[in-house]
Amino acid sequence: QAAVGPDHVIVVTTEEQVYTWGEGSKGQLGHGNTESKGRPELIEALNGKCIVAAQCGDGFSLFRSENGLVLTCGDGSKCICFHVDVVAVTCGPNHVVGVSSTGEVYTWGQGSDGKLGLGDDENYCQPMLVTIDEPVVCVDVRCGNDGTMILTDIGSVFACGSNENNKLGLNNRQGFLMAMKNIFNKVNHILDLSFLLLRSLARHRVIDICMGAYHSAVIVESGHVYMFGRNSEGQLGTGNIKPSNTIVEVKALHDKCINKVVCGEHFTVASTKDHELYYWG
């Protein structure tokens, strides 16, 4: 498994060894110093820790072991060791989110835009338990630059943070009159400090999520792809560059079974179970 950050790279081998290289000025390479590396170097301190996954943040690194332990190195204002039994963990440039084996969600790091889902925009230097209004069991999580999405065991999605251009999908589909009323009353979700359910996906069972800088995508159980967010470069796959304030299906892929989707800054890439690759934006 490989992880690529703004200025450093982590690779976890099948033998559960961890190699890093790139910028090391904040200790993010995990070698016990602040030296940068021009080629991959083994992190000796992680030998025997059974590391199975890694993530790169902005100036820090995140590692998850086989037994659910989370370890970090680098900029300590953004990360900390996490001793809860974790089944999923990921990070954005400045925040971290973990899911425990009991389905609880913990967040920490920079809280600007409400991306920690704690009801405020404060920074937290230790894992904080997230309270969600509805009873849910979380199984996976995704982090964007300024938002967070979590996936539950029944395929529902909750999101918090910046919903600019509806990139979190929190604006519900509605008729013209209701849309006009909401515009005048300014009820569209722009910034959400707590996790909210994506009600527009309520009739679907979501199996995977990808968050880009300006748009996002989900894969549902049927293998279809739904997208939301900015469309100025055609990255939503609608065949045009018209703005969309709702969640839209990529109809050009309706007869395909998609197993992976990735959102770039202004484009989207999807692969099928038949090993085909599609690109738009």
C-alpha positions as CSV (number, residue, x, y, z in Angstrom):
1,Q,0.0,0.0,0.0
2,A,1.3,3.5,-0.9
3,A,0.3,6.9,0.5
4,V,1.4,10.2,-1.1
5,G,1.2,13.5,0.8
6,P,2.0,17.1,-0.2
7,D,5.8,16.4,0.2
8,H,6.4,12.9,1.4
9,V,5.6,9.3,0.5
10,I,4.9,6.1,2.5
11,V,5.0,2.5,1.3
12,V,3.8,-0.5,3.3
13,T,5.1,-3.8,1.9
14,T,3.4,-7.1,2.0
15,E,5.9,-8.1,4.6
16,E,4.5,-5.3,6.8
17,Q,7.7,-3.2,6.5
18,V,7.3,0.6,6.1
19,Y,9.5,2.8,3.9
20,T,9.3,6.6,3.7
21,W,11.0,9.4,1.7
22,G,10.6,13.0,0.8
23,E,10.5,16.1,3.1
24,G,11.4,15.3,6.7
25,S,11.6,18.7,8.4
26,K,8.8,18.0,10.8
27,G,9.8,14.4,11.5
28,Q,7.1,13.0,9.3
29,L,9.3,10.3,7.8
30,G,9.5,8.5,11.2
31,H,13.3,8.1,11.3
32,G,13.8,9.9,14.6
33,N,15.2,13.0,13.0
34,T,14.2,15.9,10.7
35,E,16.3,15.0,7.7
36,S,14.8,14.7,4.3
37,K,15.3,11.5,2.2
38,G,15.8,11.3,-1.6
39,R,15.1,7.6,-1.7
40,P,13.0,5.1,0.3
41,E,14.3,4.2,3.8
42,L,13.0,1.6,6.2
43,I,11.5,2.9,9.4
44,E,13.3,0.7,11.9
45,A,11.1,1.7,14.8
46,L,8.1,0.1,13.1
47,N,9.7,-3.3,12.6
48,G,7.5,-5.9,14.3
49,K,4.6,-3.5,14.7
50,C,2.6,-5.3,12.0
51,I,1.7,-2.1,10.1
52,V,-1.0,-2.7,7.5
53,A,-2.0,0.8,6.4
54,A,-0.6,4.3,6.3
55,Q,-1.7,7.8,5.4
56,C,0.1,11.1,4.7
57,G,-1.0,14.4,6.2
58,D,0.6,17.8,5.8
59,G,3.7,17.4,7.9
60,F,2.7,14.2,9.6
61,S,2.3,10.5,9.0
62,L,-0.3,8.0,10.3
63,F,0.1,4.2,10.6
64,R,-2.4,1.5,11.6
65,S,-1.3,-1.9,12.9
66,E,-2.9,-5.3,12.4
67,N,-4.3,-5.2,16.0
68,G,-5.9,-1.8,15.6
69,L,-3.3,0.5,17.1
70,V,-2.7,3.9,15.5
71,L,0.8,5.4,15.5
72,T,1.8,8.8,14.3
73,C,4.9,10.9,13.7
74,G,5.6,14.4,12.6
75,D,3.8,17.6,13.4
76,G,2.3,16.9,16.9
77,S,-0.2,19.7,16.7
78,K,-2.1,17.7,14.2
79,C,-1.8,14.1,15.4
80,I,-1.3,11.9,18.5
81,C,-1.1,8.2,19.3
82,F,-4.5,6.6,19.5
83,H,-4.9,3.5,21.7
84,V,-8.6,2.6,20.9
85,D,-9.0,-0.6,18.8
86,V,-9.3,0.9,15.3
87,V,-10.7,-0.7,12.2
88,A,-10.4,2.3,9.9
89,V,-8.4,5.5,10.0
90,T,-7.6,8.2,7.5
91,C,-6.5,11.8,7.5
92,G,-6.8,15.1,5.5
93,P,-4.0,17.6,5.4
94,N,-4.7,18.8,8.9
95,H,-7.2,16.4,10.6
96,V,-7.5,12.7,11.5
97,V,-10.6,10.5,11.8
98,G,-10.7,6.9,13.2
99,V,-13.5,4.3,13.5
100,S,-13.3,1.9,16.4
101,S,-14.2,-1.8,16.3
102,T,-17.5,-0.9,18.0
103,G,-18.5,1.6,15.3
104,E,-17.7,4.8,17.1
105,V,-16.0,7.7,15.4
106,Y,-13.1,9.8,16.8
107,T,-11.7,12.9,15.3
108,W,-8.8,15.3,16.1
109,G,-6.6,17.9,14.5
110,Q,-7.6,21.3,13.0
111,G,-11.3,21.9,13.3
112,S,-11.7,24.8,10.8
113,D,-14.9,24.5,8.7
114,G,-16.3,22.1,11.3
115,K,-14.6,19.2,9.6
116,L,-14.2,17.3,12.9
117,G,-17.9,17.0,13.3
118,L,-17.8,18.1,17.0
119,G,-20.2,21.0,16.7
120,D,-17.6,23.7,16.6
121,D,-14.5,24.7,14.7
122,E,-12.0,24.4,17.5
123,N,-8.7,22.5,17.2
124,Y,-8.2,19.3,19.3
125,C,-4.9,17.6,20.0
126,Q,-6.3,14.3,21.2
127,P,-9.0,12.0,19.8
128,M,-12.5,13.2,20.6
129,L,-15.6,11.0,20.4
130,V,-18.1,12.2,17.9
131,T,-21.8,12.4,18.8
132,I,-24.2,11.6,15.9
133,D,-27.9,12.3,16.4
134,E,-29.1,9.1,14.8
135,P,-28.1,5.6,16.2
136,V,-25.5,4.4,13.7
137,V,-22.6,1.9,13.5
138,C,-19.8,3.4,11.4
139,V,-17.5,1.1,9.4
140,D,-15.4,3.5,7.2
141,V,-14.4,7.1,6.9
142,R,-13.0,9.5,4.3
143,C,-11.3,12.9,4.8
144,G,-11.2,15.8,2.4
145,N,-9.3,19.1,2.7
146,D,-12.1,20.7,4.6
147,G,-14.7,18.0,5.2
148,T,-15.3,14.5,6.4
149,M,-17.6,11.6,5.4
150,I,-18.4,8.4,7.3
151,L,-20.0,5.2,6.0
152,T,-22.3,3.1,8.1
153,D,-22.9,-0.6,8.2
154,I,-26.2,-0.2,6.3
155,G,-24.7,1.9,3.5
156,S,-25.8,5.3,4.6
157,V,-23.4,8.3,4.5
158,F,-23.0,11.2,7.0
159,A,-20.9,14.3,6.3
160,C,-19.6,17.5,8.0
161,G,-17.5,20.5,7.1
162,S,-17.6,22.8,4.1
163,N,-20.4,22.0,1.7
164,E,-19.3,24.6,-0.9
165,N,-20.9,23.8,-4.3
166,N,-22.7,21.0,-2.5
167,K,-19.5,18.9,-2.5
168,L,-20.7,17.0,0.6
169,G,-24.0,16.3,-1.0
170,L,-26.1,17.8,1.8
171,N,-28.4,19.9,-0.3
172,N,-31.5,17.7,-0.9
173,R,-33.2,17.3,-4.3
174,Q,-36.3,19.5,-4.5
175,G,-38.8,21.0,-6.8
176,F,-38.5,24.5,-8.3
177,L,-40.8,26.3,-5.8
178,M,-39.1,24.7,-2.8
179,A,-35.7,25.5,-4.2
180,M,-36.7,29.2,-4.6
181,K,-38.1,29.3,-1.1
182,N,-34.8,27.8,0.3
183,I,-32.7,30.3,-1.6
184,F,-34.7,33.2,-0.1
185,N,-34.6,31.6,3.3
186,K,-30.9,30.7,2.9
187,V,-31.3,27.2,4.2
188,N,-28.9,25.4,1.9
189,H,-26.1,23.8,3.8
190,I,-22.8,25.7,3.3
191,L,-21.0,24.9,6.5
192,D,-22.0,22.0,8.8
193,L,-20.3,21.7,12.2
194,S,-21.9,18.3,13.0
195,F,-22.4,15.1,11.0
196,L,-25.6,15.2,8.9
197,L,-27.2,12.4,6.9
198,L,-27.0,12.6,3.1
199,R,-30.7,12.1,2.6
200,S,-30.5,12.3,-1.2
201,L,-28.7,8.9,-1.1
202,A,-31.3,7.3,1.3
203,R,-32.6,4.9,-1.3
204,H,-29.1,3.6,-2.1
205,R,-26.7,1.4,-0.2
206,V,-23.3,3.1,-0.6
207,I,-20.2,0.9,-0.6
208,D,-17.4,3.4,-1.3
209,I,-16.7,7.1,-1.1
210,C,-14.1,9.4,-2.6
211,M,-13.7,13.1,-1.6
212,G,-11.9,15.5,-3.9
213,A,-10.9,19.1,-3.2
214,Y,-14.0,20.4,-4.9
215,H,-16.2,17.4,-5.7
216,S,-17.0,14.0,-4.4
217,A,-18.3,10.6,-5.6
218,V,-19.9,7.5,-4.2
219,I,-20.3,4.0,-5.5
220,V,-23.6,2.3,-4.7
221,E,-24.3,-1.5,-4.3
222,S,-25.4,-1.7,-8.0
223,G,-22.0,-0.5,-9.2
224,H,-23.4,2.9,-10.3
225,V,-21.6,6.1,-9.5
226,Y,-23.2,9.3,-8.1
227,M,-21.4,12.6,-7.9
228,F,-21.8,16.1,-6.4
229,G,-19.9,19.3,-6.1
230,R,-18.2,21.6,-8.6
231,N,-18.7,20.9,-12.3
232,S,-16.9,23.8,-14.0
233,E,-14.6,21.3,-15.8
234,G,-17.2,18.6,-16.4
235,Q,-15.9,16.5,-13.5
236,L,-19.3,15.3,-12.5
237,G,-19.7,13.3,-15.7
238,T,-22.9,14.9,-16.8
239,G,-21.6,15.6,-20.3
240,N,-21.7,19.4,-19.7
241,I,-20.1,22.0,-17.4
242,K,-23.4,23.3,-16.0
243,P,-23.4,23.8,-12.2
244,S,-25.4,21.2,-10.2
245,N,-26.7,21.7,-6.7
246,T,-27.9,18.1,-6.4
247,I,-26.4,14.6,-6.5
248,V,-26.3,13.3,-10.0
249,E,-25.7,9.8,-11.5
250,V,-22.9,9.3,-14.1
251,K,-25.4,8.0,-16.7
252,A,-22.7,7.3,-19.3
253,L,-21.5,4.4,-16.9
254,H,-25.0,3.1,-16.1
255,D,-24.4,-0.2,-17.8
256,K,-21.0,-0.6,-16.1
257,C,-20.1,-2.1,-12.7
258,I,-17.7,0.4,-11.1
259,N,-15.4,-0.9,-8.4
260,K,-13.2,2.2,-7.8
261,V,-13.6,5.9,-8.3
262,V,-11.0,8.7,-7.6
263,C,-11.6,12.4,-7.6
264,G,-8.8,14.7,-8.6
265,E,-8.7,18.4,-8.3
266,H,-10.6,19.0,-11.6
267,F,-11.2,15.5,-12.9
268,T,-12.5,12.0,-12.1
269,V,-11.3,8.5,-12.8
270,A,-13.3,5.3,-12.4
271,S,-12.4,1.6,-13.0
272,T,-14.8,-1.3,-13.7
273,K,-14.8,-4.9,-12.6
274,D,-14.0,-5.7,-16.2
275,H,-10.7,-3.8,-15.8
276,E,-11.8,-0.8,-17.9
277,L,-10.7,2.7,-17.0
278,Y,-12.8,5.9,-17.6
279,Y,-11.7,9.5,-17.2
280,W,-13.6,12.7,-17.4
281,G,-13.2,16.4,-16.5
